[in-house]
Amino acid sequence: MMRQISGQHLVIETAEDTFATTPWAKALAADPALSAVYGEFYAQLNSPMFKSLPYFLKKRGFKSPSDVNDCNWQYWKGTSNNLFADLSTNPAMANDFHAAMQCHSKYNLTPWPEVYPTSTVVSALKPDRALVVDIGGSKGHDLEKFRLCHPDIPDGSLILQDLPDVVKDVQVDPAISVQAYDFFTPQPVKGARIYFMHNVLHDWPDDSAITILKNVASAMEKGYSKLLIHESLISRVNPLARVTVSDITMMACLAAKERTEIEWGEVIRNSGLRIVRIWRPPQSVESVIEVELD
Ligand SMILES: C[S@@+](CC[C@H](N)C(=O)[O-])C[C@H]1O[C@@H](n2cnc3c(N)ncnc32)[C@H](O)[C@@H]1O
């Protein structure tokens, strides 16, 4: 085993039967979320899901799937549940899934407050209003990034929303309050300064994405609230491999996809919203689409 992983440069062989760690190996030992990703997440979820994909696509005449309840996930698992319904009945798999979200956020990405100038929103906060509502925020890692950039914000001014089983035991900083919420129902937090969604809309086909967005729009205050959509925009020519991998992953588990700038524009417009600006610094794979009420 050690010869194999040193051949892949994951540890360094310094002499016969003697190995030095690399930063990657050290992180794997130090971070249980990272070892969950490289262990169970890949073994039980990601890899088997991709094994069945070619057979599913062949069976469906190589058409892009668009029904989250009738895609490769159900074909592979022999279930009628979609991915998120399955996670809610399988705590071990849910733990590995959210570990993967946490690690993607922690190790792969430019923190979103470095993509979007968050200081502009903090300075214009109205009293008694939520500052940031992270919709579908998993374990709160994106709000934690915001808090680290703005350590003086009041307790409870950041709101983490996700499905009840995801947030029930979550441990967060006092700046963050936790709310069980299904984003297919009306948004309960009205007139927040920022509604934030990271890698949420890429999980859903257009009709569902529009339903989710309309629920956000109905809670926004015109001229004050902003929606920040933190996602990859897939280029129509020479797309990045990291984005095409994510595109195929969304197809394999949710009949969804990464969107081009034109496709994002259509979904946002059809939800009663408009794009103010797309923030895409060269160092960041994912962009922030700044959106307001139309
Ligand atoms: C791809 S993950 C992204 C998580 C997090 N925003 C991040 O970027 O790490 C999608 C999130 O949407 C949540 N989710 C799925 N269906 C939901 C629903 N109906 N209502 C609220 N959250 C939901 C999942 O539990 C999950 O945390």
The ligand as an ORCA input file, in Angstrom:
! r2SCAN-3c Opt
* xyz 0 1
  C     -24.764     20.692     -3.077
  S     -25.226     20.995     -1.422
  C     -24.478     22.598     -1.156
  C     -24.296     22.888      0.295
  C     -23.626     24.236      0.627
  N     -24.396     25.370      0.152
  C     -22.228     24.262      0.076
  O     -21.990     24.893     -0.960
  O     -21.346     23.588      0.639
  C     -26.949     21.360     -1.538
  C     -27.604     21.653     -0.202
  O     -29.012     21.858     -0.435
  C     -29.708     21.262      0.657
  N     -31.095     20.990      0.246
  C     -31.548     20.066     -0.644
  N     -32.877     20.124     -0.756
  C     -33.280     21.125      0.075
  C     -34.556     21.698      0.372
  N     -35.669     21.233     -0.201
  N     -34.607     22.718      1.253
  C     -33.468     23.193      1.856
  N     -32.233     22.705      1.596
  C     -32.145     21.679      0.717
  C     -28.917     20.005      0.939
  O     -29.191     19.450      2.204
  C     -27.487     20.521      0.785
  O     -26.980     21.016      2.002
*
